[in-house]
């Protein structure tokens, strides 16, 4: 005949998911090796409307210049 063990064997009591998630995020922070770089392939294209204008090369340069600051925060 079989017998009952005083305490169950196997995995320990489950840990709440929030504790596990917070621990994994803080112990291994994500560091991006590349910064954002926006480009337009095939030339600049846009439909002209009274409220909007086409994106210019200057606009793209400004966006990419601040890519490190935008992505790093």
Backbone as a printed PyTorch tensor [residue, N CA C, xyz], in Angstrom:
tensor([[[  0.8270,  -1.1840,   0.0000],
         [  0.0000,   0.0000,   0.0000],
         [  0.8700,   1.2460,   0.0000]],

        [[  0.3000,   2.3090,  -0.4910],
         [  1.0300,   3.5690,  -0.5530],
         [  0.9590,   4.3280,   0.7550]],

        [[  1.6540,   5.4180,   0.7940],
         [  1.6430,   6.2660,   1.9840],
         [  1.6340,   7.7300,   1.5550]],

        [[  1.1980,   8.6000,   2.4400],
         [  1.1600,  10.0330,   2.1630],
         [  2.4260,  10.6950,   2.6680]],

        [[  2.9900,  11.5790,   1.8860],
         [  4.1730,  12.3110,   2.3260],
         [  3.7340,  13.4710,   3.2120]],

        [[  4.5330,  13.8010,   4.2270],
         [  4.1560,  14.9080,   5.1020],
         [  4.0840,  16.2460,   4.3500]],

        [[  4.9900,  16.4880,   3.4090],
         [  4.9570,  17.7210,   2.6140],
         [  5.1380,  17.3650,   1.1440]],

        [[  4.4790,  18.0980,   0.2950],
         [  4.5590,  17.8220,  -1.1400],
         [  5.9470,  18.1440,  -1.6710]],

        [[  6.3910,  17.3360,  -2.6210],
         [  7.6770,  17.5920,  -3.2750],
         [  7.4160,  18.2730,  -4.6120]],

        [[  8.4310,  18.8990,  -5.1670],
         [  8.2800,  19.5420,  -6.4720],
         [  8.5450,  21.0280,  -6.3860]],

        [[  7.8140,  21.7800,  -7.2000],
         [  8.0770,  23.2120,  -7.2350],
         [  7.6160,  23.9120,  -5.9670]],

        [[  8.3020,  25.0010,  -5.6400],
         [  7.8810,  25.7900,  -4.4790],
         [  6.5600,  26.5050,  -4.7720]],

        [[  6.0660,  27.1960,  -3.8020],
         [  4.8090,  27.9300,  -3.9760],
         [  4.9520,  28.9430,  -5.1060]],

        [[  3.9180,  29.1060,  -5.9130],
         [  4.0130,  30.0610,  -7.0280],
         [  4.2500,  31.4900,  -6.5430]],

        [[  5.0450,  32.2140,  -7.2970],
         [  5.3320,  33.6160,  -6.9860],
         [  4.3660,  34.4620,  -7.8040]],

        [[  3.7760,  35.5000,  -7.2060],
         [  2.8750,  36.3610,  -7.9950],
         [  3.5980,  36.9330,  -9.2110]],

        [[  2.8860,  37.0210, -10.3270],
         [  3.5040,  37.4820, -11.5780],
         [  4.0910,  38.8780, -11.4720]],

        [[  3.4910,  39.7520, -10.6830],
         [  4.0110,  41.1200, -10.5780],
         [  5.4060,  41.1240,  -9.9720]],

        [[  5.6390,  40.3010,  -8.9640],
         [  6.9720,  40.2370,  -8.3560],
         [  7.9980,  39.7440,  -9.3680]],

        [[  7.6580,  38.7110, -10.1050],
         [  8.5770,  38.1560, -11.0970],
         [  8.8730,  39.1820, -12.1810]],

        [[  7.8380,  39.8620, -12.6680],
         [  8.0230,  40.8480, -13.7280],
         [  8.9170,  41.9870, -13.2650]],

        [[  8.6270,  42.5520, -12.1030],
         [  9.4270,  43.6730, -11.5990],
         [ 10.8770,  43.2580, -11.3920]],

        [[ 11.0870,  42.0670, -10.8690],
         [ 12.4430,  41.5890, -10.6270],
         [ 13.1900,  41.4320, -11.9490]],

        [[ 12.5470,  40.8600, -12.9650],
         [ 13.2350,  40.6490, -14.2400],
         [ 13.5270,  41.9690, -14.9460]],

        [[ 12.6350,  42.9430, -14.8200],
         [ 12.8580,  44.2400, -15.4730],
         [ 13.9890,  44.9950, -14.8000]],

        [[ 14.0150,  45.0110, -13.4820],
         [ 15.0480,  45.7810, -12.7910],
         [ 16.4060,  45.0980, -12.8210]],

        [[ 16.4410,  43.7780, -12.8980],
         [ 17.7370,  43.1030, -12.8850],
         [ 18.4030,  43.1060, -14.2600]],

        [[ 17.6170,  43.2230, -15.3320],
         [ 18.1780,  43.2340, -16.6820],
         [ 17.5960,  44.3920, -17.4830]],

        [[ 18.0800,  45.6150, -17.2700],
         [ 17.5240,  46.7450, -18.0220],
         [ 17.8310,  46.6170, -19.5120]],

        [[ 16.9230,  47.0820, -20.3230],
         [ 17.0950,  47.0110, -21.7700],
         [ 17.9160,  48.2050, -22.2410]],

        [[ 18.9470,  47.9230, -23.0140],
         [ 19.7680,  48.9880, -23.5870],
         [ 19.7470,  48.8090, -25.1000]],

        [[ 19.3010,  49.8220, -25.7800],
         [ 19.2240,  49.7490, -27.2260],
         [ 20.5840,  50.0730, -27.8290]],

        [[ 20.9800,  49.2870, -28.8120],
         [ 22.2720,  49.5300, -29.4460],
         [ 22.1520,  50.5150, -30.6100]],

        [[ 20.9410,  50.7090, -31.1250],
         [ 20.7550,  51.6270, -32.2490],
         [ 19.7200,  52.6690, -31.8830]],

        [[ 19.9230,  53.8460, -32.3950],
         [ 18.9730,  54.9220, -32.1630],
         [ 18.0780,  55.0900, -33.3820]],

        [[ 16.9670,  55.7270, -33.1530],
         [ 15.9830,  55.9270, -34.2070],
         [ 16.6010,  56.6810, -35.3900]],

        [[ 16.2520,  56.2700, -36.5850],
         [ 16.6980,  56.9610, -37.7910],
         [ 15.5700,  56.8620, -38.8060]],

        [[ 14.9330,  57.9710, -39.0730],
         [ 13.7810,  57.9950, -39.9670],
         [ 14.2340,  58.4070, -41.3540]],

        [[ 13.7580,  57.7110, -42.3600],
         [ 14.0880,  58.0680, -43.7380],
         [ 12.8550,  57.8350, -44.6070]],

        [[ 12.8690,  58.4280, -45.7860],
         [ 11.7860,  58.2390, -46.7460],
         [ 12.4110,  57.6920, -48.0160]],

        [[ 12.0060,  56.4760, -48.3890],
         [ 12.5410,  55.8630, -49.6050],
         [ 11.6910,  56.2890, -50.7960]],

        [[ 12.3180,  56.4750, -51.9160],
         [ 11.5880,  56.8240, -53.1270],
         [ 11.2130,  58.2930, -53.2280]],

        [[ 11.8770,  59.1480, -52.4790],
         [ 11.6120,  60.5850, -52.5650],
         [ 10.4970,  61.0290, -51.6420]],

        [[ 10.4210,  62.3230, -51.4630],
         [  9.4030,  62.9000, -50.5910],
         [  8.0790,  62.9960, -51.3460]],

        [[  7.0150,  62.4840, -50.7240],
         [  5.7010,  62.5010, -51.3550],
         [  4.6810,  62.9660, -50.3370]],

        [[  3.6930,  63.6930, -50.7980],
         [  2.6480,  64.1460, -49.8930],
         [  1.4690,  64.6680, -50.6960]],

        [[  0.2970,  64.5330, -50.1090],
         [ -0.8720,  65.1940, -50.6900],
         [ -0.9830,  66.5430, -50.0050]],

        [[ -1.1100,  67.5820, -50.7540],
         [ -1.1820,  68.9210, -50.1560],
         [ -2.6060,  69.2010, -49.6910]],

        [[ -2.7050,  69.6570, -48.4640],
         [ -3.9860,  70.0710, -47.9050],
         [ -3.7580,  71.4050, -47.2040]],

        [[ -4.8060,  72.1410, -46.9110],
         [ -4.6260,  73.4400, -46.2480],
         [ -3.9510,  73.3410, -44.8710]],

        [[ -4.1310,  72.2270, -44.1620],
         [ -3.6030,  72.1250, -42.7970],
         [ -2.2220,  71.4820, -42.7110]],

        [[ -1.8060,  70.7580, -43.7500],
         [ -0.5530,  70.0100, -43.6820],
         [  0.3740,  70.3980, -44.8180]],

        [[  1.6560,  70.1340, -44.6270],
         [  2.6300,  70.3700, -45.6820],
         [  3.5060,  69.1280, -45.8240]],

        [[  4.2730,  69.0620, -46.8770],
         [  5.1630,  67.9300, -47.1130],
         [  6.3130,  67.9270, -46.1190]],

        [[  6.8320,  66.7570, -45.8450],
         [  8.0210,  66.6260, -45.0010],
         [  9.2250,  67.0010, -45.8440]],

        [[ 10.1150,  67.7930, -45.2840],
         [ 11.3050,  68.2100, -46.0300],
         [ 12.5360,  67.4710, -45.5070]],

        [[ 13.6120,  67.5570, -46.2630],
         [ 14.8850,  66.9650, -45.8150],
         [ 15.3140,  67.5920, -44.4920]],

        [[ 15.0540,  68.8760, -44.3420],
         [ 15.3900,  69.5820, -43.1050],
         [ 14.6050,  69.0080, -41.9200]],

        [[ 13.3140,  68.7130, -42.1360],
         [ 12.4910,  68.1080, -41.0780],
         [ 13.0690,  66.7620, -40.6450]],

        [[ 13.4370,  65.9380, -41.6270],
         [ 14.0120,  64.6260, -41.3030],
         [ 15.3210,  64.7710, -40.5380]],

        [[ 16.1370,  65.7270, -40.9300],
         [ 17.4080,  65.9500, -40.2290],
         [ 17.1700,  66.3320, -38.7740]],

        [[ 16.1800,  67.1940, -38.5350],
         [ 15.8620,  67.6060, -37.1630],
         [ 15.3820,  66.4230, -36.3300]],

        [[ 14.5030,  65.6190, -36.9020],
         [ 13.9910,  64.4530, -36.1760],
         [ 15.1350,  63.5070, -35.8310]],

        [[ 15.9850,  63.2130, -36.7970],
         [ 17.0860,  62.2760, -36.5600],
         [ 18.1370,  62.8430, -35.6130]],

        [[ 18.3160,  64.1580, -35.6020],
         [ 19.2720,  64.7840, -34.6950],
         [ 18.8660,  64.5420, -33.2390]],

        [[ 17.5680,  64.5690, -32.9810],
         [ 17.0840,  64.3870, -31.6120],
         [ 16.6730,  62.9430, -31.3210]],

        [[ 16.9540,  62.0230, -32.2140],
         [ 16.5730,  60.6210, -32.0330],
         [ 17.1220,  60.0020, -30.7670]],

        [[ 18.3730,  60.2810, -30.4310],
         [ 18.9940,  59.7180, -29.2310],
         [ 18.2610,  60.1840, -27.9790]],

        [[ 17.9180,  61.4680, -27.9250],
         [ 17.2080,  62.0000, -26.7540],
         [ 15.8000,  61.4320, -26.6540]],

        [[ 15.1200,  61.3310, -27.7820],
         [ 13.7480,  60.8230, -27.7780],
         [ 13.7240,  59.3600, -27.3650]],

        [[ 14.6010,  58.5580, -27.9260],
         [ 14.5930,  57.1300, -27.6550],
         [ 15.1750,  56.8110, -26.2870]],

        [[ 16.0750,  57.6350, -25.7860],
         [ 16.7320,  57.3560, -24.5160],
         [ 15.8770,  57.6370, -23.3010]],

        [[ 14.7740,  58.3290, -23.4630],
         [ 13.9430,  58.6960, -22.3100],
         [ 12.7680,  57.7910, -22.1590]]])
